[in-house]
Amino acid sequence: MWKRITERLKDYPERLNVARVLVENGLSVRNGKIWLNEIAIPAIRIAKVANVDRRTVNQTIKIIEEDEVLREIFKSIRSAGPSLRETARYLNFGVVEITPTDAKMPGILAQAASLIAEKGISIRQAIVDDPELSPTPRLTLITENKIPGDLIPKFLRIEGVSKVSVY
């Protein structure tokens, strides 16, 4: 997906930045407007976040809607819902962040989830950063209970894992 977006907007870094803001925030483009699910978002708000002017946002929308593939991609984007990453500590949940050596390595999520399940801990949420969109993609698992310290070396033994943070 990101490759297609970059190809189409490669000559316009400001427009590419607008597209990145849209994708990273789960914002769709429909009928000349930007949407967070069913809530219309003013172009000026996107412009501020993307550090461009409103016209650049509107030009980006126009390009997206003129390209058949981009139109379908951006029409279908939806927000993944609320993240518990920042509120976990206030809810007494556990959090483990795993940084991979290669984000495309299969099995990291499955093995990490298995280690947690073996301890009888329920996973409340899993957030996986897209390696095409994030310079340092991470797997974040939010758990019903705090992560026991003895799991850290086990996470680090998973093939493809370079760093583990527990809080």
Protein Blocks (a to p, Z undefined) as FASTA:
>chain_A
ZZmmmmmmmmmmklmmmmmmmmmnopaceehiacehjaccdfklmmmmnopafklmmmmm
mmmmmpmklmmmmmmpccebjcfklmmmmnopacdddddfblklghklmmmmmmmmmnop
acfbdcdddfklpmbdcdddddfbdcdfklmmmmmmpghiabdcdZZ
